[in-house]
């Protein structure tokens, strides 16, 4: 069971509320506290490995429709292209069950 935290950007990956005496507050340095929608850099920092090849990756490029789903390779290529031309974009992984970020959500 994944625990919802008061913070909309994080969740507790513990299987039980008994695992951690701080649930549902969850301390920042807790190894079970994870981002719901990590960027590639944040994912590597938290899990010690690259994004999985399988799974949803979301890309935002200031389009009115907000986030759109893509595969990892295309999303990261689009992000590099946008950076090259000075346009703002974001790529986030949805390896968690939380799906697409909210339309106005941005990585921390």
C-alpha positions as a Markdown table, in Angstrom:
| # | Residue | x | y | z |
|---|---|---|---|---|
| 1 | Unk | 0.0 | 0.0 | 0.0 |
| 2 | Unk | 1.3 | 3.4 | -0.9 |
| 3 | Unk | 0.8 | 6.1 | 1.7 |
| 4 | Unk | -0.5 | 9.5 | 0.7 |
| 5 | Unk | 1.3 | 12.3 | 2.4 |
| 6 | Unk | 0.1 | 15.7 | 3.2 |
| 7 | Unk | 2.6 | 17.0 | 0.6 |
| 8 | Unk | 1.1 | 16.6 | -2.9 |
| 9 | Unk | 4.5 | 16.1 | -4.5 |
| 10 | Unk | 5.7 | 13.1 | -2.4 |
| 11 | Unk | 4.4 | 9.7 | -1.3 |
| 12 | Unk | 5.5 | 7.1 | 1.2 |
| 13 | Unk | 6.6 | 3.8 | -0.4 |
| 14 | Unk | 6.2 | 1.8 | 2.8 |
| 15 | Unk | 3.9 | -1.2 | 2.8 |
| 16 | Unk | 2.5 | -0.4 | 6.2 |
| 17 | Unk | 2.0 | 2.7 | 8.4 |
| 18 | Unk | 3.8 | 0.6 | 11.1 |
| 19 | Unk | 7.1 | 0.8 | 9.2 |
| 20 | Unk | 7.7 | 4.4 | 10.0 |
| 21 | Unk | 6.7 | 6.1 | 13.2 |
| 22 | Unk | 6.5 | 9.5 | 11.4 |
| 23 | Unk | 3.8 | 8.5 | 8.9 |
| 24 | Unk | 1.9 | 10.3 | 7.5 |
| 25 | Unk | 4.2 | 13.3 | 8.0 |
| 26 | Unk | 7.3 | 11.4 | 6.6 |
| 27 | Unk | 10.6 | 13.1 | 7.2 |
| 28 | Unk | 12.6 | 14.6 | 4.4 |
| 29 | Unk | 15.5 | 12.2 | 4.9 |
| 30 | Unk | 13.4 | 9.1 | 5.1 |
| 31 | Unk | 14.4 | 6.5 | 2.5 |
| 32 | Unk | 10.7 | 5.6 | 1.9 |
| 33 | Unk | 9.7 | 9.2 | 0.9 |
| 34 | Unk | 9.7 | 9.6 | -2.9 |
| 35 | Unk | 8.6 | 12.1 | -5.5 |
| 36 | Unk | 5.5 | 11.3 | -7.3 |
| 37 | Unk | 6.8 | 12.7 | -10.6 |
| 38 | Unk | 10.6 | 12.8 | -10.6 |
| 39 | Unk | 12.7 | 14.3 | -13.3 |
| 40 | Unk | 15.5 | 12.0 | -14.8 |
| 41 | Unk | 18.0 | 13.6 | -12.4 |
| 42 | Unk | 15.8 | 13.3 | -9.3 |
| 43 | Unk | 15.0 | 9.7 | -10.2 |
| 44 | Unk | 18.7 | 8.8 | -10.4 |
| 45 | Unk | 19.4 | 10.5 | -7.1 |
| 46 | Unk | 16.5 | 8.8 | -5.3 |
| 47 | Unk | 16.8 | 5.3 | -6.8 |
| 48 | Unk | 20.5 | 5.1 | -7.9 |
| 49 | Unk | 19.6 | 4.1 | -11.4 |
| 50 | Unk | 18.3 | 5.6 | -14.7 |
| 51 | Unk | 14.6 | 5.7 | -15.6 |
| 52 | Unk | 13.3 | 2.4 | -16.6 |
| 53 | Unk | 12.8 | 2.0 | -20.4 |
| 54 | Unk | 9.3 | 0.8 | -19.9 |
| 55 | Unk | 6.7 | 2.9 | -18.3 |
| 56 | Unk | 5.1 | 6.3 | -18.7 |
| 57 | Unk | 7.2 | 9.4 | -19.3 |
| 58 | Unk | 5.5 | 12.8 | -19.5 |
| 59 | Unk | 6.7 | 15.8 | -21.4 |
| 60 | Unk | 5.6 | 19.4 | -21.0 |
| 61 | Unk | 6.6 | 22.1 | -23.5 |
| 62 | Unk | 4.3 | 25.0 | -22.7 |
| 63 | Unk | 1.5 | 23.7 | -25.0 |
| 64 | Unk | -2.0 | 24.6 | -23.9 |
| 65 | Unk | -3.0 | 21.0 | -23.4 |
| 66 | Unk | -0.3 | 20.6 | -20.7 |
| 67 | Unk | 1.5 | 17.3 | -20.2 |
| 68 | Unk | 1.6 | 14.6 | -22.8 |
| 69 | Unk | 2.7 | 11.1 | -22.6 |
| 70 | Unk | 5.7 | 9.8 | -24.5 |
| 71 | Unk | 8.3 | 7.1 | -24.4 |
| 72 | Unk | 11.5 | 7.8 | -22.5 |
| 73 | Unk | 13.7 | 8.2 | -25.6 |
| 74 | Unk | 11.5 | 10.7 | -27.4 |
| 75 | Unk | 10.7 | 12.7 | -24.2 |
| 76 | Unk | 14.4 | 13.1 | -23.4 |
| 77 | Unk | 15.3 | 14.0 | -27.0 |
| 78 | Unk | 12.5 | 16.7 | -27.0 |
| 79 | Unk | 13.9 | 18.1 | -23.8 |
| 80 | Unk | 17.4 | 18.4 | -25.3 |
| 81 | Unk | 16.0 | 20.1 | -28.4 |
| 82 | Unk | 14.1 | 22.6 | -26.3 |
| 83 | Unk | 17.2 | 23.4 | -24.1 |
| 84 | Unk | 19.3 | 23.9 | -27.3 |
| 85 | Unk | 16.8 | 26.6 | -28.5 |
| 86 | Unk | 16.3 | 28.2 | -25.1 |
| 87 | Unk | 12.7 | 26.9 | -24.7 |
| 88 | Unk | 11.4 | 25.7 | -21.4 |
| 89 | Unk | 10.3 | 22.1 | -21.1 |
| 90 | Unk | 10.1 | 19.3 | -18.5 |
| 91 | Unk | 10.4 | 15.6 | -18.6 |
| 92 | Unk | 9.1 | 13.6 | -15.6 |
| 93 | Unk | 8.7 | 9.9 | -15.0 |
| 94 | Unk | 5.5 | 8.4 | -13.9 |
| 95 | Unk | 6.9 | 5.1 | -12.6 |
| 96 | Unk | 4.6 | 5.6 | -9.6 |
| 97 | Unk | 0.8 | 4.9 | -9.8 |
| 98 | Unk | 0.0 | 8.6 | -9.7 |
| 99 | Unk | -0.2 | 9.1 | -13.5 |
| 100 | Unk | 0.1 | 12.4 | -15.3 |
| 101 | Unk | 1.0 | 15.5 | -13.2 |
| 102 | Unk | -1.6 | 18.2 | -12.9 |
| 103 | Unk | -1.8 | 20.6 | -15.9 |
| 104 | Unk | -0.1 | 23.4 | -13.9 |
| 105 | Unk | 2.3 | 21.2 | -12.0 |
| 106 | Unk | 6.1 | 21.8 | -12.4 |
| 107 | Unk | 9.0 | 19.9 | -11.0 |
| 108 | Unk | 10.4 | 21.1 | -7.7 |
